[in-house]
Amino acid sequence: MAPPRLELRSVCKTYSNGGLPVEVLHDISLAAGAGTITALVGRSGSGKTTLLNLAGAMDFPTRGEVLIDGRSTAALSDGELTALRRSRVGFVFQFFQLLPTLTAVENVELPLLLAHVPHARQTAFDRLRWVGLEDRVGSFPYQLSGGQMQRVAIARALVRTPDLLIADEPTGNLDNASGRQVLDLLRRSAAEFGATVLLATHSAEAAAMADVRIRLRDGRIVEPIANRQPPTANR
């Protein structure tokens, strides 16, 4: 039996605050397969963003393990970590993080250019078409609405068809209609690309559409709930 796409085993994370240890995550365990959506819910400061950073190999646990396809992120070399972050993990943030001097298509194309992937411009066009923005390829971020900027950010995150899509409050800066568009794209990324989606959210609508909802409080899991039967991945 294949291992879960993403697994956290008894993960703890401790930071130093003025020389004093502060444990931000306490004994977190979870597993997520391909084509599934897991929502992390909880108040600000509950540990959601820290957990996302660990899952995306942007940080490492103080104790415990984070595994992607059965391999511990802490055991990867610098080169393997760079390759993992560039090709297998996509990130979506609340405030988009688009480069203001680049057009929509250039923002989406950039990860491909950095990785020297051929046909980068056409692939970027295809992803913008997938998020419904084929008519805004030449627009700069300041010419786009918040919802459009987030869709560009999703296209950028998915441009290399990553195995793992990490989304930190992806609808937190959007109106209701734009938020629903973004949630639909996250659902489609799991269903059509087989992405394992892990998102942190305050939105009840976002949490309700997930396969599994995990409530965090003070860095601990207090309520894991299966919302529905996970879909079969197409990947």
C-alpha positions, -999 to 999 in steps of 0.1 A, spaced: 0 0 0 14 34 -10 22 59 18 0 90 21 11 119 -1 16 140 31 21 127 66 30 144 99 40 121 127 40 135 163 53 168 151 63 195 176 77 229 168 95 251 193 108 287 189 129 308 211 114 339 225 139 360 244 159 329 252 128 311 265 114 281 245 78 285 231 62 254 218 39 264 189 28 229 178 23 200 201 23 164 190 5 169 156 -2 139 135 -22 138 103 -22 122 69 -35 133 35 -37 114 2 -36 125 -34 -67 143 -46 -79 152 -11 -85 186 6 -77 191 43 -87 223 60 -70 236 91 -93 259 112 -87 278 144 -81 312 158 -51 333 148 -21 320 167 -34 285 169 -5 272 148 -20 269 113 6 288 94 35 271 112 19 237 103 16 248 66 53 258 66 63 224 79 41 206 54 56 226 26 92 220 37 97 257 43 106 248 79 113 217 99 99 202 131 118 204 164 106 168 171 87 144 150 86 139 112 71 154 81 70 130 52 61 135 16 55 102 -2 72 85 27 104 105 27 112 128 57 118 164 46 145 166 73 165 139 55 166 157 22 197 174 9 197 211 0 194 203 -36 165 178 -30 147 204 -9 151 230 -37 137 206 -63 108 196 -40 98 232 -33 101 242 -70 84 213 -86 63 194 -61 48 220 -38 27 250 -48 20 279 -24 -10 303 -24 -10 332 1 -37 355 14 -21 386 -1 -12 370 -34 25 379 -35 26 387 -72 55 407 -85 41 441 -94 64 448 -123 54 416 -141 23 409 -161 -1 381 -152 15 357 -176 50 367 -166 42 360 -129 29 326 -138 58 319 -161 85 328 -136 87 295 -118 92 277 -151 119 301 -162 138 297 -129 137 259 -134 146 262 -171 114 243 -182 108 245 -220 77 261 -235 73 282 -203 51 309 -220 26 285 -235 23 265 -202 17 298 -184 -10 307 -209 -26 273 -204 -28 278 -166 -42 313 -169 -69 299 -193 -76 271 -167 -84 298 -140 -105 318 -165 -81 347 -171 -70 342 -207 -82 377 -214 -59 393 -187 -26 377 -196 -10 411 -203 -24 429 -172 -2 440 -143 -14 432 -108 -25 468 -101 -49 464 -130 -66 433 -115 -92 429 -88 -83 409 -57 -101 379 -69 -83 380 -102 -49 384 -85 -56 354 -64 -66 334 -95 -32 344 -111 -15 333 -79 -33 299 -81 -22 296 -118 13 303 -107 11 277 -79 -2 251 -103 20 258 -132 42 228 -126 13 206 -116 25 201 -80 17 171 -59 10 193 -28 -9 226 -28 -5 247 3 -30 276 7 -28 300 37 -62 319 41 -67 319 3 -101 337 5 -93 359 35 -88 390 15 -117 385 -10 -154 392 -13 -178 363 -12 -182 359 -49 -144 359 -55 -139 336 -26 -163 310 -41 -143 312 -74 -111 305 -55 -126 276 -36 -139 261 -68 -104 262 -83 -90 245 -52 -116 217 -56 -107 214 -92 -70 212 -85 -76 182 -63 -101 165 -87 -84 172 -120 -47 173 -111 -48 149 -81 -32 176 -59 -32 171 -21 -46 204 -9 -38 217 26 -54 250 35 -56 272 66 -89 291 68 -113 311 89 -140 306 63 -168 281 72 -175 277 35 -139 267 28 -138 243 57 -171 227 47 -158 218 12 -128 200 25 -127 162 29 -112 165 64 -115 195 88 -89 197 116 -94 223 144 -63 236 161 -62 253 195 -30 265 211 -10 243 187 -29 211 194 -54 192 173 -87 193 192 -112 182 166 -104 161 135 -136 157 115 -142 138 82 -165 160 61 -171 136 33 -157 106 15 -124 116 -2 -126 117 -40 -106 93 -62 -76 111 -76 -73 113 -114 -35 114 -112 
